[in-house]
Amino acid sequence: MEYSILFLPLIASIISGFFGKFIGDKGSEIITSLFVSISAILSFVVFYRVINDGYSNNLIIATWINSGSLNANWSINVDALSSVMLVVVTLVSSLVHIYSIGYMSHDPHKQRFMAYLSLFTFAMLTLVTSDNFIQLFFGWEGVGLCSYFLIGFWYKKESANAAAIKAFVVNRVGDFGFALGIFLIFYIFDTVNYDEVFQKIPLFLDNRLVFLGINFKSVDLICLLLFLGAMGKSAQFLLHTWLPDAMEGPTPVSALIHAATMVTAGVFLVVRCSPIYEYSELALSIITIVGILTAFFAATVALVQSDIKKIIAYSTCSQLGYMFFAAGIGAYNVAMFHLFTHAFFKALLFLGSGSVIHSFKDEQNINQMGGVWKKLPYTYSLMIIGTLALTGFPFLSGFYSKEAIIEFAFLRGNTLGMFAAYSGIFVALLTSIYSWRLIFKTFHGNYNNSKVSIESMHESPLVMLLPLLVLAIGSIFAGILFKGLFIGHEMSYDFWGSSIKFLEPLSIKHPPTWFLFLTPALVIISIPISFYLFIINKKVVEKLVRMNRPLYLFLKNKWYFDELYDYIFVNPSKRIGHFLWKKIDGSIIDRFGPDGISQLIKNFSIRAVKFQSGFIYQYAFVILIGFSILLTLLILN
């Protein structure tokens, strides 16, 4: 069964990618969607067995590397943590596959697209089922490669190519740190297998290393390097710039990357390595701070964006910040709970936005929409559910997971925990405002699109709406159904078992009553406020923008990170590259190397040709000169 979960998406990708022209578009869509859906069903079976029977297993597929003390297998490691990720990855991926049948119906390269989706799923499954850091890195790089394929799928668009390259390059920065972390793990522990590393950690707590002139505890340095990789993959503050640009890919790609695969890999890595992170207070503090900064930064930027997909993209970035600061305060199970619920409502919002874009003939600017809630009633209703869940509206899935993060941060009791808790509350308010701004400007108010008549607006086909319905059900019930299992004080410890390590049990106290009601109250109050600001009296917002023009431009330009990075890294790199190309490569290497030699031979040939005149006395002269040179050489030797 586990073999089928892992390899069915790979088989589907091979069939669609290499034999797509033989089976046709429909065959490719059916095979990929069917195989990944079977994988999803089997994942639920595994998840059920883990819950009921405490099932765990480690199936060795093959011996991969066996050299000296380096032994790494290609395996399928099943425990509570990997079973959760299997469900998240395969369920969302199967729904995205089905949705893509309708969304990509007019694209001439559907077979290639479906092959990429399935390959992406396989790479992520390889990552989450690894039992060693080498296989983890293989899956890690696999999802990075597939994201490059999918973001740049429409390769004839210059912006899509640039976004794909940007995602690939930015992730290389994080992956370099991640690779160094793996090297350091092997250097210190002489193994890369999870179980062996985790068992040896307590024996090396006093081990220290000098890195970049700084004396680190080995455990701290390992954790920081691994987290650098997580920052790149999960688009955390400073390494976040690739995420909004990734919207250049087709909308189903955005849903898959943001809800279930690539961006969740970083959170998974930190939680999987909880037996290491529990011994590094420094790393956990840095993770908490970076998570808070990411959540706040992305929420502020989302307030003023006009591209419907980029608003949701920055929302993903912000919610990942929540997950990381939950892990940073030691609440790894709560981070996984939010990852689980977030997959449902974020995929719902992305696929819902795709339905809107599909109806508006590829328009993505929310200022060019409006007044279509009656024309798109199903999409509207489903996106309302996704928005309520995202904002943490009481009793929907996001409410339980986000409230748990804020509460555990508050119960941490220290300064950083309190700061994280109140930052989380403020970001929840911002999240509610920008989420309802998206809904109200997209579906309410006046119709503002001059290119598409409102009479021509229609709902998306059933093949696109059914996945939205499934995700809406998850967005409503996933929180209340799995709260006890994921974060319950007794049940969760039994469920997670050894897959998550806690040096100290999480607090079982309850925050003050007023604190429990604070976030839901702000979330509820923000709805009428948003409606007033963005529909009833837009002049208030316009006046605020005029009064705070520098702040508005600062947020509109995403804190000027792209411009800053262009100034510090990109433009100098281009100038250095141009200098090396023109002055070193062209003027020196080529001039005196291949170009110089070829020019010398050409010049010699041109002069030698002049002796081919047809006159015998010139030939005799050349022979005489040659004979003289040969004779001289023989005498000298």
C-alpha positions as a printed NumPy array, in Angstrom:
array([[  0.   ,   0.   ,   0.   ],
       [  2.784,   2.446,   0.914],
       [  4.573,   1.601,  -2.316],
       [  1.436,   2.483,  -4.272],
       [  1.078,   5.823,  -2.475],
       [  4.604,   6.808,  -3.456],
       [  4.939,   5.396,  -6.948],
       [  1.495,   5.911,  -8.492],
       [  2.122,   9.655,  -9.032],
       [  5.523,   8.87 , -10.556],
       [  4.024,   6.279, -12.92 ],
       [  1.29 ,   8.764, -13.879],
       [  3.918,  11.413, -14.585],
       [  5.938,   9.067, -16.803],
       [  2.867,   7.947, -18.766],
       [  1.605,  11.501, -19.277],
       [  5.016,  12.976, -20.001],
       [  6.457,  10.345, -22.348],
       [  3.349,   8.756, -23.838],
       [  0.911,  11.681, -23.71 ],
       [  0.785,  12.043, -27.484],
       [ -0.365,   8.422, -27.763],
       [ -3.066,   8.522, -25.075],
       [ -4.225,  12.062, -25.846],
       [ -5.3  ,  14.899, -23.578],
       [ -8.223,  13.053, -22.016],
       [ -6.194,   9.933, -21.381],
       [ -3.464,  11.967, -19.749],
       [ -5.934,  13.838, -17.532],
       [ -7.757,  10.68 , -16.495],
       [ -4.639,   8.629, -15.733],
       [ -2.873,  11.314, -13.679],
       [ -6.015,  12.297, -11.77 ],
       [ -6.976,   8.663, -11.14 ],
       [ -3.544,   7.525,  -9.969],
       [ -3.063,  10.466,  -7.609],
       [ -6.621,  10.03 ,  -6.295],
       [ -5.919,   6.361,  -5.534],
       [ -2.774,   7.493,  -3.734],
       [ -4.927,   9.911,  -1.696],
       [ -7.412,   7.187,  -0.737],
       [ -4.6  ,   4.876,   0.37 ],
       [ -3.074,   7.738,   2.369],
       [ -6.325,   8.052,   4.299],
       [ -6.179,   4.318,   5.011],
       [ -2.646,   4.715,   6.395],
       [ -3.713,   7.748,   8.436],
       [ -6.642,   5.795,   9.873],
       [ -4.34 ,   2.922,  10.865],
       [ -1.939,   5.332,  12.547],
       [ -4.793,   6.874,  14.55 ],
       [ -6.461,   3.621,  15.571],
       [ -3.586,   1.155,  15.803],
       [ -0.552,   3.373,  16.322],
       [  0.751,   1.951,  13.045],
       [  4.314,   2.766,  11.994],
       [  6.628,   1.186,   9.472],
       [  9.865,   1.706,   7.587],
       [  9.9  ,   0.005,   4.212],
       [ 13.292,  -0.162,   2.512],
       [ 12.937,   0.3  ,  -1.239],
       [ 16.647,   0.043,  -2.006],
       [ 20.081,   0.58 ,  -0.549],
       [ 20.99 ,   3.91 ,  -2.021],
       [ 24.417,   4.916,  -0.69 ],
       [ 26.719,   2.54 ,   1.167],
       [ 30.202,   3.98 ,   1.455],
       [ 32.221,   3.714,   4.65 ],
       [ 30.079,   4.973,   7.494],
       [ 27.669,   6.718,   5.112],
       [ 24.634,   4.474,   4.783],
       [ 21.471,   5.941,   3.311],
       [ 18.52 ,   3.918,   2.103],
       [ 15.681,   4.944,  -0.137],
       [ 12.793,   4.118,   2.13 ],
       [  9.174,   4.84 ,   3.018],
       [  9.034,   5.865,   6.644],
       [  5.497,   5.913,   8.029],
       [  4.708,   7.485,  11.388],
       [  2.189,  10.017,  12.669],
       [  3.979,  13.015,  11.162],
       [  4.489,  11.507,   7.719],
       [  0.926,  10.116,   7.664],
       [ -0.471,  13.635,   8.172],
       [  1.69 ,  14.96 ,   5.357],
       [  0.663,  12.075,   3.091],
       [ -2.992,  13.029,   3.515],
       [ -2.34 ,  16.737,   2.967],
       [ -0.155,  16.269,  -0.106],
       [ -2.144,  13.595,  -1.915],
       [ -5.62 ,  14.99 ,  -1.144],
       [ -4.854,  18.529,  -2.286],
       [ -2.873,  17.246,  -5.257],
       [ -5.687,  14.964,  -6.416],
       [ -8.189,  17.832,  -6.201],
       [ -5.806,  20.117,  -8.091],
       [ -5.434,  17.458, -10.798],
       [ -9.199,  17.194, -11.195],
       [ -9.627,  20.978, -11.124],
       [ -6.954,  21.351, -13.807],
       [ -9.038,  19.3  , -16.246],
       [-11.433,  22.246, -16.466],
       [ -9.025,  25.119, -15.843],
       [ -6.463,  24.025, -18.457],
       [ -9.023,  22.815, -20.987],
       [ -7.91 ,  25.327, -23.648],
       [ -4.167,  24.901, -23.093],
       [ -2.355,  23.032, -25.888],
       [  0.147,  21.44 , -23.493],
       [ -2.123,  19.696, -21.01 ],
       [ -0.155,  16.452, -21.074],
       [  3.045,  18.175, -20.02 ],
       [  1.209,  20.123, -17.317],
       [ -0.395,  17.035, -15.798],
       [  2.958,  15.215, -15.906],
       [  4.607,  18.064, -13.994],
       [  1.846,  18.062, -11.361],
       [  2.227,  14.342, -10.755],
       [  6.02 ,  14.571, -10.644],
       [  5.703,  17.409,  -8.129],
       [  3.516,  15.187,  -5.973],
       [  6.006,  12.314,  -6.163],
       [  8.904,  14.582,  -5.129],
       [  6.973,  15.866,  -2.111],
       [  5.987,  12.332,  -1.092],
       [  9.629,  11.284,  -1.321],
       [ 10.508,  14.178,   0.975],
       [  7.936,  13.438,   3.676],
       [  8.511,   9.663,   3.739],
       [ 12.298,   9.865,   4.099],
       [ 14.078,   8.34 ,   7.062],
       [ 17.378,  10.115,   6.416],
       [ 18.619,  13.539,   5.42 ],
       [ 19.957,  12.433,   2.016],
       [ 16.551,  11.241,   0.809],
       [ 15.017,  14.344,   2.377],
       [ 17.408,  16.49 ,   0.34 ],
       [ 16.561,  14.536,  -2.828],
       [ 12.855,  15.262,  -2.368],
       [ 13.697,  18.819,  -1.313],
       [ 15.517,  19.509,  -4.57 ],
       [ 12.857,  17.601,  -6.489],
       [ 10.07 ,  19.95 ,  -5.426],
       [ 12.359,  22.886,  -6.195],
       [ 12.942,  21.58 ,  -9.718],
       [  9.243,  20.876, -10.303],
       [  8.319,  24.335,  -9.039],
       [ 10.691,  25.747, -11.683],
       [  8.913,  23.686, -14.353],
       [  5.446,  24.716, -13.216],
       [  6.019,  28.391, -12.439],
       [  7.592,  28.781, -15.862],
       [  5.066,  26.503, -17.561],
       [  3.98 ,  29.279, -19.925],
       [  7.587,  29.681, -21.026],
       [  6.733,  32.061, -23.867],
       [  5.877,  34.695, -21.242],
       [  9.016,  36.56 , -20.234],
       [  7.574,  37.257, -16.774],
       [  6.926,  33.533, -16.204],
       [ 10.512,  32.636, -17.107],
       [ 11.853,  35.369, -14.839],
       [  9.643,  34.188, -11.95 ],
       [ 10.746,  30.568, -12.4  ],
       [ 14.43 ,  31.556, -12.395],
       [ 13.896,  33.79 ,  -9.362],
       [ 12.241,  30.985,  -7.406],
       [ 15.037,  28.607,  -8.336],
       [ 17.865,  31.014,  -7.464],
       [ 16.396,  32.256,  -4.167],
       [ 15.839,  28.664,  -3.083],
       [ 19.469,  27.9  ,  -3.888],
       [ 20.461,  30.338,  -1.157],
       [ 18.435,  28.453,   1.438],
       [ 19.399,  25.071,   0.032],
       [ 23.089,  25.927,   0.331],
       [ 22.598,  26.402,   4.069],
       [ 20.537,  23.218,   4.229],
       [ 23.281,  21.241,   2.482],
       [ 25.879,  22.624,   4.903],
       [ 23.628,  21.519,   7.766],
       [ 23.505,  17.967,   6.398],
       [ 27.301,  17.919,   5.92 ],
       [ 27.74 ,  19.095,   9.489],
       [ 25.353,  16.42 ,  10.786],
       [ 27.389,  13.71 ,   9.071],
       [ 30.667,  15.275,  10.21 ],
       [ 29.615,  15.262,  13.86 ],
       [ 27.397,  12.173,  14.143],
       [ 28.904,  10.011,  11.382],
       [ 25.409,   9.205,  10.113],
       [ 22.537,  10.867,   8.262],
       [ 19.725,   8.59 ,   9.447],
       [ 17.094,  10.331,  11.568],
       [ 16.9  ,   7.792,  14.385],
       [ 20.656,   7.551,  14.844],
       [ 21.149,  11.334,  14.765],
       [ 18.304,  11.982,  17.202],
       [ 19.643,   9.383,  19.637],
       [ 23.153,  10.879,  19.582],
       [ 22.104,  14.521,  20.052],
       [ 22.231,  14.507,  23.894],
       [ 25.816,  13.191,  23.755],
       [ 27.088,  16.194,  21.762],
       [ 25.412,  19.112,  23.546],
       [ 28.769,  20.535,  24.681],
       [ 30.459,  20.115,  21.315],
       [ 31.448,  23.485,  19.78 ],
       [ 32.612,  24.64 ,  16.346],
       [ 33.964,  27.864,  14.861],
       [ 31.957,  28.937,  11.824],
       [ 32.597,  32.251,  10.012],
       [ 34.752,  33.302,  12.942],
       [ 31.979,  32.706,  15.495],
       [ 32.12 ,  30.013,  18.158],
       [ 28.853,  28.05 ,  18.036],
       [ 27.455,  25.105,  19.871],
       [ 27.272,  22.36 ,  17.257],
       [ 23.559,  21.82 ,  17.902],
       [ 22.826,  25.542,  17.468],
       [ 24.761,  25.695,  14.208],
       [ 23.039,  22.591,  12.802],
       [ 19.62 ,  23.999,  13.669],
       [ 20.368,  27.408,  12.151],
       [ 21.69 ,  25.916,   8.903],
       [ 18.679,  23.607,   8.582],
       [ 16.373,  26.544,   9.291],
       [ 18.079,  28.555,   6.54 ],
       [ 16.919,  25.86 ,   4.136],
       [ 13.423,  26.011,   5.617],
       [ 13.378,  29.803,   5.214],
       [ 14.054,  29.516,   1.493],
       [ 11.574,  26.749,   0.799],
       [  8.811,  28.244,   2.973],
       [  9.425,  31.835,   1.832],
       [ 10.246,  33.324,   5.204],
       [ 11.307,  36.927,   5.738],
       [ 14.374,  37.884,   3.626],
       [ 14.001,  34.783,   1.419],
       [ 10.34 ,  35.412,   0.608],
       [ 10.716,  37.357,  -2.637],
       [ 10.142,  34.386,  -4.946],
       [  6.711,  33.531,  -3.57 ],
       [  4.497,  36.331,  -5.006],
       [  6.279,  36.121,  -8.366],
       [  5.413,  32.419,  -8.469],
       [  1.862,  33.518,  -9.31 ],
       [  2.986,  33.684, -12.945],
       [  2.295,  29.966, -13.148],
       [ -1.207,  28.585, -13.774],
       [ -3.552,  28.929, -10.776],
       [ -3.669,  25.165,  -9.996],
       [  0.115,  25.35 ,  -9.565],
       [ -0.292,  28.174,  -7.061],
       [ -2.77 ,  26.098,  -5.076],
       [ -0.486,  23.058,  -5.024],
       [  2.663,  25.002,  -4.087],
       [  0.994,  27.148,  -1.431],
       [ -1.323,  24.657,   0.199],
       [  0.346,  21.267,   0.26 ],
       [  3.788,  20.936,  -1.207],
       [  6.747,  23.239,  -1.51 ],
       [  6.078,  25.891,   1.123],
       [  5.025,  23.34 ,   3.74 ],
       [  8.34 ,  21.484,   3.371],
       [ 10.132,  23.988,   5.595],
       [  7.623,  23.6  ,   8.417],
       [  7.804,  19.83 ,   8.061],
       [ 11.613,  19.963,   8.285],
       [ 11.585,  21.912,  11.567],
       [  8.942,  19.657,  13.1  ],
       [ 10.67 ,  16.48 ,  11.894],
       [ 13.899,  17.728,  13.48 ],
       [ 12.211,  18.636,  16.775],
       [ 14.544,  16.209,  18.651],
       [ 17.401,  18.515,  17.56 ],
       [ 15.632,  21.861,  17.929],
       [ 14.485,  21.08 ,  21.451],
       [ 18.125,  21.361,  22.532],
       [ 18.726,  24.73 ,  20.825],
       [ 17.122,  27.674,  22.588],
       [ 18.96 ,  30.054,  20.252],
       [ 17.53 ,  28.477,  17.099],
       [ 13.988,  28.356,  18.506],
       [ 14.16 ,  32.032,  19.45 ],
       [ 15.356,  32.964,  15.956],
       [ 12.602,  30.836,  14.375],
       [ 10.014,  32.623,  16.523],
       [ 11.311,  36.081,  15.573],
       [ 11.517,  35.251,  11.863],
       [  8.002,  33.775,  11.984],
       [  6.591,  36.913,  13.631],
       [  8.343,  39.189,  11.126],
       [  7.102,  37.111,   8.195],
       [  3.515,  37.074,   9.431],
       [  3.487,  40.836,   9.979],
       [  5.367,  41.758,   6.799],
       [  3.213,  39.659,   4.482],
       [ -0.05 ,  40.835,   6.071],
       [  0.862,  44.501,   5.649],
       [  1.808,  44.013,   1.999],
       [ -1.4  ,  42.066,   1.267],
       [ -3.455,  45.054,   2.449],
       [ -2.667,  47.1  ,  -0.663],
       [ -2.125,  44.533,  -3.449],
       [ -4.572,  44.456,  -6.355],
       [ -3.711,  41.086,  -7.952],
       [ -6.133,  38.511,  -6.521],
       [ -3.549,  35.717,  -6.59 ],
       [ -0.793,  37.815,  -5.03 ],
       [ -3.067,  38.784,  -2.133],
       [ -3.622,  35.094,  -1.398],
       [  0.101,  34.413,  -1.942],
       [  1.077,  36.952,   0.702],
       [ -1.6  ,  35.434,   2.906],
       [  0.21 ,  32.089,   2.563],
       [  3.481,  33.754,   3.491],
       [  1.821,  35.265,   6.581],
       [  0.235,  31.982,   7.674],
       [  3.573,  30.208,   7.296],
       [  4.915,  32.799,   9.703],
       [  2.293,  31.609,  12.204],
       [  3.42 ,  28.019,  11.743],
       [  7.056,  28.871,  12.292],
       [  6.564,  30.913,  15.408],
       [  4.388,  28.081,  16.744],
       [  7.342,  25.744,  16.173],
       [  9.659,  28.35 ,  17.673],
       [  7.761,  28.358,  20.962],
       [  7.994,  24.568,  21.019],
       [  4.393,  23.86 ,  19.968],
       [  5.325,  21.643,  17.026],
       [  2.021,  19.793,  17.081],
       [  0.146,  23.105,  16.898],
       [  2.271,  24.142,  13.904],
       [  1.3  ,  20.886,  12.18 ],
       [ -2.344,  21.421,  13.096],
       [ -2.319,  24.824,  11.393],
       [ -0.486,  23.348,   8.411],
       [ -3.225,  20.709,   8.161],
       [ -6.18 ,  23.103,   8.36 ],
       [ -4.437,  25.738,   6.251],
       [ -4.109,  23.267,   3.364],
       [ -7.896,  23.105,   3.007],
       [ -8.828,  26.776,   3.087],
       [ -5.776,  28.025,   1.202],
       [ -6.291,  25.539,  -1.629],
       [ -9.971,  26.538,  -1.604],
       [ -9.101,  30.233,  -1.931],
       [ -6.578,  29.68 ,  -4.703],
       [ -8.819,  27.408,  -6.72 ],
       [-11.746,  29.764,  -6.04 ],
       [ -9.692,  32.687,  -7.339],
       [ -8.897,  30.553, -10.382],
       [-12.622,  30.123, -10.954],
       [-13.043,  33.916, -10.78 ],
       [-10.11 ,  34.511, -13.15 ],
       [-11.542,  31.9  , -15.516],
       [-14.886,  33.736, -15.559],
       [-13.214,  37.128, -16.108],
       [-11.196,  35.815, -19.092],
       [ -7.843,  35.834, -17.246],
       [ -8.313,  39.163, -15.458],
       [ -6.566,  39.146, -12.054],
       [ -6.915,  42.758, -10.89 ],
       [ -9.638,  42.976,  -8.224],
       [-10.17 ,  46.645,  -9.166],
       [-11.399,  45.395, -12.543],
       [-13.999,  43.109, -10.973],
       [-16.969,  43.655,  -8.663],
       [-20.722,  43.081,  -8.59 ],
       [-20.697,  39.443,  -9.73 ],
       [-21.785,  37.554,  -6.619],
       [-25.133,  36.771,  -8.237],
       [-23.433,  35.642, -11.451],
       [-21.   ,  33.347,  -9.629],
       [-23.06 ,  32.167,  -6.649],
       [-21.249,  28.865,  -6.042],
       [-17.763,  30.311,  -6.36 ],
       [-18.806,  33.232,  -4.153],
       [-20.27 ,  30.994,  -1.441],
       [-17.263,  28.672,  -1.414],
       [-14.763,  31.538,  -1.282],
       [-16.718,  33.035,   1.634],
       [-16.182,  29.756,   3.493],
       [-12.47 ,  29.833,   2.688],
       [-12.195,  33.443,   3.831],
       [-14.017,  32.766,   7.101],
       [-11.683,  29.851,   7.786],
       [ -8.571,  31.868,   6.912],
       [ -9.516,  34.779,   9.139],
       [-10.208,  32.5  ,  12.092],
       [-13.969,  33.025,  12.248],
       [-15.363,  31.086,  15.222],
       [-15.852,  27.34 ,  14.792],
       [-14.295,  27.026,  11.333],
       [-11.03 ,  25.137,  10.914],
       [ -8.733,  28.161,  10.924],
       [-10.236,  29.36 ,  14.188],
       [ -9.091,  26.3  ,  16.13 ],
       [ -5.553,  26.15 ,  14.752],
       [ -4.798,  29.876,  14.75 ],
       [ -6.269,  30.392,  18.225],
       [ -4.188,  27.474,  19.48 ],
       [ -1.004,  29.11 ,  18.188],
       [ -1.816,  32.426,  19.86 ],
       [ -2.857,  30.755,  23.111],
       [  0.253,  28.58 ,  23.38 ],
       [  2.431,  31.613,  22.657],
       [  0.647,  33.488,  25.465],
       [  1.05 ,  30.54 ,  27.842],
       [  4.765,  30.416,  27.098],
       [  4.941,  33.24 ,  29.621],
       [  8.287,  34.734,  28.595],
       [  8.787,  38.03 ,  26.77 ],
       [  9.173,  36.46 ,  23.344],
       [  6.07 ,  34.33 ,  23.801],
       [  3.952,  37.334,  24.822],
       [  5.299,  39.346,  21.899],
       [  4.443,  36.483,  19.546],
       [  0.926,  36.184,  20.99 ],
       [  0.039,  39.858,  20.611],
       [  1.71 ,  40.042,  17.208],
       [ -0.418,  37.075,  16.185],
       [ -3.563,  38.877,  17.298],
       [ -2.646,  42.025,  15.353],
       [ -1.787,  39.999,  12.234],
       [ -5.139,  38.178,  12.563],
       [ -6.856,  41.584,  12.377],
       [ -4.847,  42.536,   9.28 ],
       [ -5.62 ,  39.136,   7.754],
       [ -9.331,  39.683,   8.209],
       [ -9.191,  43.163,   6.66 ],
       [ -7.278,  42.2  ,   3.502],
       [ -9.269,  38.973,   3.084],
       [-12.615,  40.759,   3.192],
       [-11.23 ,  43.51 ,   0.974],
       [-10.578,  40.806,  -1.626],
       [-14.089,  39.379,  -1.285],
       [-15.918,  42.706,  -1.331],
       [-13.952,  44.219,  -4.228],
       [-14.22 ,  41.013,  -6.249],
       [-17.888,  40.169,  -5.764],
       [-19.654,  43.298,  -4.459],
       [-20.01 ,  46.935,  -5.469],
       [-20.139,  48.065,  -9.088],
       [-19.049,  45.965, -12.033],
       [-15.811,  47.54 , -13.243],
       [-14.61 ,  45.386, -16.122],
       [-14.813,  47.01 , -19.542],
       [-13.434,  44.042, -21.496],
       [-15.912,  41.373, -20.395],
       [-19.631,  42.113, -20.255],
       [-21.422,  41.125, -17.079],
       [-24.019,  39.278, -19.14 ],
       [-21.332,  36.888, -20.378],
       [-20.242,  35.977, -16.832],
       [-20.959,  32.363, -15.902],
       [-19.996,  29.771, -13.335],
       [-17.085,  27.442, -13.865],
       [-17.8  ,  23.853, -14.981],
       [-18.649,  21.158, -12.451],
       [-15.187,  19.582, -12.724],
       [-13.789,  22.82 , -11.235],
       [-16.502,  23.32 ,  -8.612],
       [-16.444,  19.808,  -7.114],
       [-12.872,  20.125,  -5.769],
       [-13.892,  23.458,  -4.236],
       [-16.798,  21.754,  -2.477],
       [-14.542,  19.06 ,  -0.987],
       [-12.091,  21.699,   0.229],
       [-14.938,  23.757,   1.696],
       [-16.045,  20.768,   3.756],
       [-12.483,  20.418,   5.044],
       [-12.326,  24.155,   5.754],
       [-15.429,  23.88 ,   7.935],
       [-14.868,  20.6  ,   9.786],
       [-11.111,  19.821,   9.793],
       [-10.491,  21.974,  12.864],
       [-13.201,  20.662,  15.147],
       [-12.733,  17.029,  14.071],
       [ -8.964,  16.864,  14.517],
       [ -8.343,  19.359,  17.308],
       [ -8.238,  16.718,  20.028],
       [ -6.064,  14.396,  17.968],
       [ -3.483,  17.023,  16.992],
       [ -3.287,  19.265,  20.063],
       [ -5.336,  17.6  ,  22.806],
       [ -3.335,  17.317,  26.023],
       [ -3.463,  13.517,  26.261],
       [ -4.631,  12.241,  22.897],
       [ -2.078,  14.253,  20.917],
       [  0.914,  12.838,  22.814],
       [ -0.365,   9.327,  22.1  ],
       [ -0.918,  10.174,  18.447],
       [  2.376,  11.908,  17.715],
       [  4.402,   9.39 ,  19.695],
       [  8.091,   9.591,  18.882],
       [  7.616,  11.547,  15.648],
       [  7.651,  14.818,  17.653],
       [  9.845,  15.327,  20.695],
       [  8.974,  17.569,  23.647],
       [ 11.616,  18.023,  26.335],
       [  8.941,  19.668,  28.469],
       [  5.195,  19.05 ,  28.085],
       [  3.221,  21.991,  26.754],
       [  1.284,  24.041,  29.28 ],
       [ -2.195,  22.756,  30.157],
       [ -3.308,  26.06 ,  31.65 ],
       [ -5.945,  28.255,  30.049],
       [ -5.442,  31.921,  29.155],
       [ -7.768,  34.529,  30.741],
       [-11.298,  34.611,  29.348],
       [-10.855,  38.102,  27.898],
       [ -7.819,  36.881,  25.954],
       [ -9.785,  33.982,  24.464],
       [-12.429,  36.357,  23.113],
       [-10.052,  39.056,  21.893],
       [ -9.06 ,  37.626,  18.505],
       [-12.53 ,  36.338,  17.485],
       [-14.036,  39.709,  18.452],
       [-11.549,  41.593,  16.275],
       [-12.128,  39.177,  13.392],
       [-15.919,  39.6  ,  13.562],
       [-15.8  ,  43.391,  13.949],
       [-13.482,  43.716,  10.953],
       [-16.163,  42.375,   8.575],
       [-18.589,  45.356,   8.755],
       [-15.636,  47.746,   8.964],
       [-14.178,  46.3  ,   5.762],
       [-17.56 ,  46.449,   4.034],
       [-17.897,  50.113,   4.984],
       [-14.369,  51.011,   3.846],
       [-14.304,  49.133,   0.553],
       [-17.927,  49.269,  -0.579],
       [-20.037,  51.914,   1.179],
       [-17.562,  54.76 ,   1.64 ],
       [-14.452,  54.247,  -0.499],
       [-13.452,  57.883,  -0.028],
       [-12.221,  57.083,   3.478],
       [ -9.631,  54.689,   2.078],
       [ -8.705,  57.133,  -0.678],
       [ -8.21 ,  59.878,   1.911],
       [ -6.075,  57.591,   4.071],
       [ -3.927,  56.747,   1.048],
       [ -3.426,  60.432,   0.214],
       [ -2.545,  61.264,   3.823],
       [ -0.078,  58.372,   4.087],
       [  1.278,  58.271,   0.559],
       [  4.854,  57.245,   1.531],
       [  3.537,  54.387,   3.705],
       [  1.172,  53.274,   0.938],
       [  3.998,  53.206,  -1.611],
       [  6.224,  51.398,   0.893],
       [  3.637,  48.628,   1.26 ],
       [  2.627,  48.651,  -2.408],
       [  6.258,  48.079,  -3.357],
       [  6.547,  45.218,  -0.844],
       [  8.886,  47.073,   1.52 ],
       [ 11.18 ,  47.645,  -1.5  ],
       [ 12.861,  44.271,  -1.021],
       [ 13.062,  43.583,  -4.753],
       [ 14.637,  46.98 ,  -5.385],
       [ 17.027,  46.5  ,  -2.461],
       [ 18.111,  43.064,  -3.665],
       [ 18.507,  44.39 ,  -7.203],
       [ 20.775,  47.133,  -5.868],
       [ 22.826,  44.906,  -3.564],
       [ 22.983,  41.594,  -5.441],
       [ 21.437,  41.537,  -8.91 ],
       [ 22.851,  44.673, -10.569],
       [ 26.413,  44.231,  -9.191],
       [ 26.306,  40.596, -10.323],
       [ 25.257,  41.71 , -13.788],
       [ 28.053,  44.299, -13.918],
       [ 30.639,  41.78 , -12.737],
       [ 29.324,  39.231, -15.228],
       [ 29.465,  41.772, -18.055],
       [ 33.046,  42.707, -17.105],
       [ 34.129,  39.05 , -16.959],
       [ 32.426,  38.337, -20.264],
       [ 33.756,  41.323, -22.21 ],
       [ 37.143,  42.038, -20.619],
       [ 38.314,  38.649, -19.333],
       [ 36.575,  36.114, -21.525],
       [ 36.41 ,  38.185, -24.704],
       [ 39.498,  40.379, -24.553],
       [ 41.941,  37.927, -22.945],
       [ 40.807,  34.286, -23.042],
       [ 39.169,  34.345, -26.468],
       [ 41.66 ,  36.823, -27.907],
       [ 44.727,  34.803, -26.997],
       [ 42.984,  31.446, -26.862],
       [ 40.669,  29.934, -29.459],
       [ 39.993,  33.178, -31.361],
       [ 43.688,  34.134, -31.342],
       [ 44.895,  30.743, -32.531],
       [ 42.241,  30.535, -35.238],
       [ 43.098,  34.072, -36.397],
       [ 46.819,  33.203, -36.459],
       [ 46.175,  30.122, -38.576],
       [ 43.892,  32.143, -40.837],
       [ 46.535,  34.849, -41.34 ],
       [ 49.225,  32.239, -42.014],
       [ 46.931,  30.524, -44.519],
       [ 46.249,  33.808, -46.316],
       [ 49.992,  34.431, -46.686],
       [ 50.744,  30.828, -47.613],
       [ 48.183,  31.001, -50.421],
       [ 50.279,  33.673, -52.149],
       [ 52.936,  31.054, -52.844],
       [ 50.384,  29.031, -54.814],
       [ 50.983,  31.134, -57.936],
       [ 51.574,  28.423, -60.556],
       [ 55.123,  29.575, -61.327],
       [ 57.777,  26.843, -61.066],
       [ 60.57 ,  29.169, -59.927],
       [ 58.444,  30.219, -56.852],
       [ 57.778,  26.59 , -55.929],
       [ 61.501,  25.861, -56.287],
       [ 62.283,  28.817, -54.032],
       [ 59.853,  27.506, -51.343],
       [ 61.38 ,  24.023, -51.582],
       [ 64.852,  25.493, -51.238],
       [ 63.862,  27.512, -48.149],
       [ 62.259,  24.422, -46.565],
       [ 65.3  ,  22.291, -47.334],
       [ 67.577,  24.942, -45.796],
       [ 65.528,  25.041, -42.585],
       [ 65.471,  21.228, -42.335],
       [ 69.223,  21.021, -42.935],
       [ 69.91 ,  23.666, -40.297],
       [ 67.859,  21.788, -37.724],
       [ 69.695,  18.52 , -38.475],
       [ 73.111,  20.168, -38.103],
       [ 72.132,  21.847, -34.814],
       [ 70.976,  18.507, -33.364]])
